[in-house]
Amino acid sequence: MKKQQILIIEDNDDIRESTAEILELAGYEVYEANNGRSGVELAGKHLPDLILCDIMMPELDGYGVLYLLNKNPETSATPFIFLTAKAERTDMRKGMEMGADDYLIKPFDDVELLNAIESRLDKKAKQESFYSQSIARLNSLVAGSPGVRQLDQLIQERKVRHIKKKQIIYYEGDTVSGIYLVISGRVKTIKLSADGRELLTGMYVADEYFGIPSLLLNEPYTETAEAVEDSSVCQLPREVLEELLNKYPDVGRQFIHILSNNLIEKEEQLLQLAYHSVRKRMAEVLIRLCKQEKQQDKFLLKISRDNLAAMAGMATETVSRILSDFKDEGIIERKGSQIGILDLIRLQQMKN
């Protein structure tokens, strides 16, 4: 059986050699580079299963290495772990936004190193099923379009990012880098009012896109995107998408169709905030969440009171009171942090 290959890019000889020794003892085949430029060359030559890379290096730093690897279709999906000094921890947001999968803070022990590598390799092995879901979604969007092959290839070449609960994917005001497709889990988009209150503007589940308006307008993101639970997303980069949209108008029309549906939903949300009672607004939020679920006859919603409050535009205390009323009336049931919908019809028929 062929050994899994790991590339270590690290300019500190002691760290690089000791890390290589640990990995070789664990049964991996190891390649070593003492600077970023040679690391990129080795990655293109050997196509390793995973890359460990220091940030601060001569000739080409870790960010430059990751940027060049992402541009190469043969290495763009390779799991990538940054090796960082403790003082550089605040810079990790930049690395994660560029597509890094994880980071290890030096000095790390043998167990931390091997656990991080095994976790990333295991997730890589599961990506085939993620890709099949994504491709099915894109095929449904562009059925009959000559651009379908290019879109299929694009999604296959992109890395699936695994996002931890409450991790920020991008902030309001960040330069648009592309759009995102949710592979699994749940992602919310939010805006903050002047007094710091959070308004939830969108909730996205598997096979749904977010970030489309900023891409089409070529303007910074107008909302902050955050993972509601552990999730997997795939970024489709702006440059490649713009080329496809210009070449295949049918694909652009489908994205505009998605955007139009999102705008209609937000208009309905604004009307509800303006004219509906708090009971009616909470009922509408629960109905909206039910529509995103795959089950047809039973709905079990996993969402926090804070997120419900942000969606409905009310205080968390008000959410708690209304949910208690709905429970007493036999409309819902509470199962820990989950909400079970017992009577969807009564929610739909809720008086204003």
VENRASUL-V91221 format. One record per backbone hydrogen bond with DSSP energy under -1.0 kcal/mol. NH is the residue of the N-H (numbers start at 0). CO is the residue of the C=O. E is the energy in kcal/mol with one decimal. If there is no record, write none. Layout:
nh->NH co->CO e->E
nh->NH co->CO e->E
//
This chain:
nh->5 co->28 e->-2.7
nh->6 co->49 e->-2.3
nh->7 co->30 e->-2.8
nh->8 co->51 e->-3.0
nh->9 co->32 e->-2.4
nh->15 co->11 e->-2.7
nh->16 co->12 e->-2.7
nh->17 co->13 e->-2.3
nh->18 co->14 e->-2.3
nh->19 co->15 e->-2.3
nh->20 co->16 e->-2.0
nh->21 co->17 e->-1.9
nh->22 co->18 e->-2.2
nh->23 co->19 e->-2.4
nh->24 co->20 e->-2.1
nh->25 co->21 e->-1.3
nh->26 co->23 e->-1.3
nh->27 co->22 e->-2.5
nh->28 co->3 e->-2.5
nh->30 co->5 e->-2.5
nh->32 co->7 e->-2.4
nh->38 co->34 e->-1.7
nh->39 co->35 e->-2.1
nh->40 co->36 e->-1.7
nh->41 co->37 e->-2.4
nh->42 co->38 e->-2.2
nh->43 co->39 e->-2.1
nh->44 co->40 e->-1.6
nh->45 co->41 e->-2.8
nh->46 co->42 e->-2.0
nh->48 co->4 e->-1.9
nh->49 co->4 e->-1.1
nh->50 co->78 e->-2.3
nh->51 co->6 e->-3.1
nh->52 co->80 e->-2.6
nh->53 co->8 e->-2.8
nh->54 co->82 e->-1.0
nh->59 co->57 e->-2.7
nh->61 co->54 e->-3.0
nh->64 co->60 e->-2.1
nh->65 co->61 e->-2.5
nh->66 co->62 e->-2.4
nh->67 co->63 e->-2.3
nh->68 co->64 e->-2.4
nh->69 co->65 e->-2.3
nh->70 co->66 e->-1.2
nh->74 co->71 e->-1.7
nh->75 co->71 e->-1.7
nh->77 co->74 e->-1.4
nh->80 co->50 e->-2.9
nh->81 co->101 e->-2.4
nh->82 co->52 e->-3.0
nh->83 co->103 e->-2.7
nh->87 co->84 e->-1.7
nh->88 co->85 e->-1.6
nh->90 co->87 e->-1.9
nh->91 co->88 e->-1.8
nh->94 co->90 e->-1.3
nh->95 co->91 e->-2.9
nh->96 co->92 e->-2.3
nh->97 co->93 e->-1.5
nh->99 co->94 e->-2.3
nh->100 co->79 e->-2.6
nh->101 co->79 e->-1.2
nh->103 co->81 e->-2.9
nh->105 co->83 e->-2.9
nh->112 co->108 e->-2.2
nh->113 co->109 e->-2.6
nh->114 co->110 e->-2.7
nh->115 co->111 e->-2.2
nh->116 co->112 e->-2.1
nh->117 co->113 e->-2.8
nh->118 co->114 e->-2.3
nh->119 co->115 e->-1.9
nh->120 co->116 e->-2.5
nh->121 co->117 e->-2.1
nh->122 co->118 e->-2.0
nh->123 co->119 e->-2.0
nh->124 co->120 e->-1.8
nh->126 co->123 e->-1.3
nh->130 co->126 e->-3.0
nh->131 co->127 e->-2.1
nh->132 co->128 e->-1.7
nh->133 co->129 e->-2.2
nh->134 co->130 e->-3.0
nh->135 co->131 e->-2.0
nh->136 co->132 e->-2.1
nh->137 co->133 e->-2.5
nh->138 co->134 e->-2.9
nh->139 co->135 e->-1.9
nh->140 co->136 e->-1.5
nh->141 co->137 e->-2.1
nh->144 co->141 e->-2.8
nh->147 co->144 e->-1.6
nh->150 co->146 e->-2.1
nh->151 co->147 e->-2.6
nh->152 co->148 e->-2.4
nh->153 co->149 e->-2.2
nh->154 co->150 e->-2.4
nh->155 co->151 e->-1.9
nh->156 co->152 e->-1.8
nh->160 co->232 e->-3.1
nh->162 co->230 e->-3.2
nh->165 co->226 e->-3.0
nh->166 co->163 e->-2.2
nh->168 co->224 e->-2.7
nh->169 co->224 e->-1.0
nh->172 co->220 e->-3.1
nh->173 co->170 e->-2.2
nh->178 co->235 e->-1.9
nh->179 co->209 e->-2.5
nh->180 co->233 e->-2.4
nh->181 co->207 e->-2.5
nh->182 co->231 e->-3.1
nh->183 co->231 e->-1.7
nh->186 co->203 e->-2.6
nh->187 co->225 e->-2.9
nh->188 co->201 e->-2.3
nh->189 co->223 e->-2.5
nh->190 co->198 e->-2.2
nh->192 co->196 e->-3.0
nh->195 co->192 e->-1.9
nh->198 co->190 e->-3.1
nh->199 co->309 e->-1.1
nh->200 co->188 e->-2.3
nh->201 co->188 e->-1.4
nh->203 co->186 e->-3.4
nh->206 co->181 e->-3.0
nh->207 co->204 e->-1.5
nh->209 co->179 e->-2.0
nh->214 co->210 e->-1.3
nh->215 co->211 e->-2.4
nh->216 co->212 e->-2.2
nh->217 co->213 e->-1.1
nh->218 co->213 e->-1.7
nh->220 co->173 e->-2.4
nh->223 co->189 e->-2.6
nh->224 co->169 e->-2.4
nh->225 co->187 e->-2.8
nh->226 co->166 e->-2.1
nh->227 co->185 e->-2.4
nh->228 co->185 e->-1.1
nh->230 co->162 e->-2.8
nh->231 co->183 e->-2.3
nh->232 co->160 e->-2.6
nh->233 co->180 e->-2.4
nh->235 co->178 e->-3.0
nh->237 co->176 e->-2.1
nh->240 co->236 e->-2.3
nh->241 co->237 e->-3.0
nh->242 co->238 e->-1.5
nh->243 co->239 e->-2.0
nh->244 co->240 e->-3.2
nh->245 co->241 e->-2.1
nh->246 co->242 e->-1.7
nh->247 co->243 e->-2.9
nh->250 co->247 e->-1.2
nh->251 co->247 e->-1.2
nh->252 co->248 e->-2.4
nh->253 co->249 e->-1.6
nh->254 co->250 e->-1.9
nh->255 co->251 e->-2.3
nh->256 co->252 e->-2.0
nh->257 co->253 e->-2.0
nh->258 co->254 e->-2.5
nh->259 co->255 e->-2.6
nh->260 co->256 e->-2.0
nh->261 co->257 e->-2.0
nh->262 co->258 e->-2.2
nh->263 co->259 e->-2.2
nh->264 co->260 e->-2.2
nh->265 co->261 e->-2.0
nh->266 co->262 e->-2.2
nh->267 co->263 e->-2.2
nh->268 co->264 e->-2.0
nh->269 co->265 e->-2.2
nh->270 co->266 e->-2.2
nh->271 co->267 e->-2.3
nh->272 co->268 e->-2.2
nh->273 co->269 e->-1.9
nh->274 co->270 e->-2.5
nh->275 co->271 e->-1.9
nh->280 co->276 e->-2.7
nh->281 co->277 e->-2.2
nh->282 co->278 e->-2.2
nh->283 co->279 e->-2.3
nh->284 co->280 e->-2.1
nh->285 co->281 e->-2.3
nh->286 co->282 e->-2.2
nh->287 co->283 e->-2.4
nh->288 co->284 e->-2.2
nh->289 co->285 e->-2.0
nh->290 co->286 e->-1.8
nh->292 co->289 e->-1.1
nh->300 co->338 e->-3.3
nh->307 co->303 e->-2.1
nh->308 co->304 e->-2.7
nh->309 co->305 e->-2.1
nh->310 co->306 e->-2.3
nh->311 co->307 e->-2.3
nh->312 co->308 e->-1.5
nh->313 co->308 e->-1.8
nh->318 co->314 e->-1.9
nh->319 co->315 e->-2.2
nh->320 co->316 e->-2.0
nh->321 co->317 e->-2.5
nh->322 co->318 e->-2.7
nh->323 co->319 e->-2.0
nh->324 co->320 e->-2.0
nh->325 co->321 e->-2.8
nh->326 co->322 e->-2.2
nh->327 co->323 e->-2.3
nh->328 co->324 e->-1.8
nh->329 co->326 e->-1.4
nh->330 co->325 e->-2.7
nh->332 co->339 e->-2.2
nh->334 co->337 e->-2.5
nh->337 co->334 e->-2.0
nh->338 co->300 e->-3.1
nh->339 co->332 e->-3.1
nh->340 co->298 e->-2.5
nh->341 co->330 e->-2.3
nh->342 co->330 e->-1.8
nh->346 co->342 e->-1.3
nh->347 co->343 e->-2.4
nh->348 co->344 e->-1.8
nh->349 co->346 e->-1.2
//
